[in-house]
Amino acid sequence: MTTHRAPKTAAGTATQPVERAVMAGLVLAVVAGVAWTAGMIYTLMEWPF
């Protein structure tokens, strides 16, 4: 009996850590962007007019 599964590629398991690293980088970038935006708002609110 033959199976109809697609053959596994050699890079199939190696992409998981790369994907995790990319996701961590994107999360850190979003956090840094939010912190920068909050800092700019705080600076503008405290700016002497």
JONORMO-V396023 format. One record per residue. N is the residue number from 1. RES is the residue in three letters. PSI is psi as a letter, one per 40 degrees, with the letter a starting at -180 (NA if undefined). BURIAL is b if it has 9 or more other ideal C-beta (glycine too) atoms within 8 Angstrom, else e. D_FIRST is the distance of its C-alpha to the first C-alpha in Angstrom with 1 decimal. Layout:
BEGIN
[[N | RES | PSI | BURIAL | D_FIRST] [N | RES | PSI | BURIAL | D_FIRST]]
END
This chain:
BEGIN
[[1 | MET | h | e | 0.0] [2 | THR | i | e | 3.8] [3 | THR | i | e | 6.7] [4 | HIS | f | e | 9.9] [5 | ARG | i | e | 12.4] [6 | ALA | i | e | 15.5] [7 | PRO | i | e | 16.4] [8 | LYS | h | e | 19.3] [9 | THR | i | e | 22.6] [10 | ALA | d | e | 25.1] [11 | ALA | e | e | 27.7] [12 | GLY | d | e | 25.7] [13 | THR | e | e | 27.2] [14 | ALA | e | e | 30.5] [15 | THR | e | e | 31.4] [16 | GLN | d | e | 31.8] [17 | PRO | d | e | 35.1] [18 | VAL | d | e | 36.4] [19 | GLU | d | e | 35.8] [20 | ARG | d | e | 37.6] [21 | ALA | d | e | 40.5] [22 | VAL | d | e | 40.8] [23 | MET | d | e | 40.9] [24 | ALA | d | e | 43.5] [25 | GLY | d | e | 45.6] [26 | LEU | d | e | 45.5] [27 | VAL | d | e | 46.6] [28 | LEU | d | e | 49.3] [29 | ALA | d | e | 50.5] [30 | VAL | d | e | 50.7] [31 | VAL | d | e | 52.6] [32 | ALA | d | e | 55.0] [33 | GLY | d | e | 55.6] [34 | VAL | d | e | 56.4] [35 | ALA | d | e | 58.7] [36 | TRP | d | e | 60.4] [37 | THR | d | e | 60.9] [38 | ALA | d | e | 62.4] [39 | GLY | d | e | 64.7] [40 | MET | d | e | 65.9] [41 | ILE | d | e | 66.6] [42 | TYR | d | e | 68.5] [43 | THR | d | e | 70.5] [44 | LEU | d | e | 71.5] [45 | MET | d | e | 72.5] [46 | GLU | e | e | 74.6] [47 | TRP | h | e | 76.1] [48 | PRO | h | e | 79.9] [49 | PHE | NA | e | 81.1]]
END
